[in-house]
Amino acid sequence: METPERRVVGILKNNNINFAATLPCDRIKALLPLIDGNFRTLSLTREENGVGICAGVYLGGGRPVMVIQSTGLGNMVNALLSLNLTYGIPLPVLASWRGVYKESIEAQRHLGKSLPGILEAAGIPYTIARTQDELDKIDEAIRDSFTNLRPHVVLLTPSIWEDSPEEVPGPVEICSRSVELDFKSEIKTPVMTRYEAIRVLNSVSGDDIIVSNLGIPSRELYEINDRELNFYMTGSMGLVSSIGLGLALVQDRHVYVIDGDGSLLMNPNALTAIGDFNPGNLTVVAVDNAAYGSTGNQPTCTCTLSDLELLAKASGIEDTAKVHTEEELKEALSRKTCFIHVIVKPVNAKCRNIPYTAKEIKERFMGSLEVQ
């Protein structure tokens, strides 16, 4: 007899899913190892980060799915609206629906009971599957997501798995290892602007991909050199490096990401995922002006405290550099350094608005990669 967990895996395979981003739930503890064993899988540390990574996978030609606990939908709503619905990026989400069926944890109940209403109000399509006989609804939801270029959430009640004989693997013990860090950092008075740093990046990018942060950075890149291989972010602050990682996982081209101190501090989980996968074709250009440049240059904590290069190293990214001049940046880019901490002045160039809609940005970008 086929277990419900194996039926789900079969449905995903029949829909040509080739990448999964997951976060655990006790109710799907027998499903997750099967997902990991059958698909290229990234174990997330925060669900919203997975939305960005899966978007990058799709933009690069992959077919992703997220498998999570329903509580994670609470921190995904903005990304699903400002990224997936805005650009027209599909994402099927299989969510273990907590809080509504034999739920013993009080803290699960409020969000769980409210989820259908929240998703409906947000305009996010959803499907409820309550029994094993309703697992075929997953197939319909995946088809809807990729056909209509939108997210689709499947809420899976714990009753589906109650009688499953699927075995759960035992825990994996922590790996014994030693860690050494010889790190001396000096942040000097900036001499370069972000515009100048982006101009240097553009000069070496060739036929490679550039994904640029929302707001002023994207406008500056557009002003310097608009090209179809530029993916301009218009929202979803904190997810630009996540999108870059997803692209790097499915593309042979090198991927450059223009990120910033404010957005990296908002989503340091992106660095954890990059350190975990360690793709050889990804460079994060972390432009640090110690300010939220697109909202009036309000200071971030990098002004007096945090060091983004050290944060990257702590996240498992070994290949890093800190640069202050155009010459230093050119040298780091020539080595395809994975994480480049670029110290710049808090200055915004006066640039035109990008004239493309989000969907036009996506379509011409995917067209340049010859992705259908």
C-alpha angles and dihedrals in degrees: 000000000000113000120229089245092057091046089057091051089050092051091051092050092048088056092051094245107172105171133047131190112197145183122184132258124177091231094059098038091122093048098052097064089052090051090050092048096049105037139038098266136194117198106218130215093200129019097224089059088057091057089060095044092049090048089055091048090053094045088053094051104271132124110228135186132190120218111190148136113276092243088072090066087073092070094038102059098091093047092047089053102037096039113022101032094036096051097029097246118160122226125168110204122197105199125188098226110227130183100040109068123052089327114176097176110086094201091062096058106072097053093035094056092043098048099092090052093045093050092045092049090049093051093242112144114234140179129201121217115187104167140032088254088063097054090102086073086077089065091052092048093051091049091050092049096053096036096049096032097235141107118271122191122207112200107208115196118218090242088078093070101036099104098030116132091203110134123234116223118236122255121283115235120234113269116248109236143144126234125206125182125183102179130158117173133189122184108198131196105284119251099174132068125223089247090057091047092051090048089056091049091049091052092060101033097090109167094343128115125265121194112189132201121250125272123009097006092059091046091050092050090049090051093049097047126340110205136161091243089065114096108200118204116217100177143348096091112213097028104087094095089045090055089047091053092051091051092048091053093060104026130074092207119093113259121215119195123199103207132162141217095253095051095042091053088050092054112021086157086083090067092049090055092047090050090049096051097029097195114199094216101059130094121180111202100201104199106200116194092153088239146084091252099186096051103048105296096278107176124260124206091262086077091077110356129019125071112205094199091056089047089054092050091048087054091059099264104135100175103074140140139186118216136183104174137051090247092053091048092050090052094050092047091049088059091049088235110196098224123022118186105207117194111208142165119266092250128131120205117225104250139165122257115260105258097209128094117235091255091050089052090052096045097049091043093052089043090056088054090046089237116156 
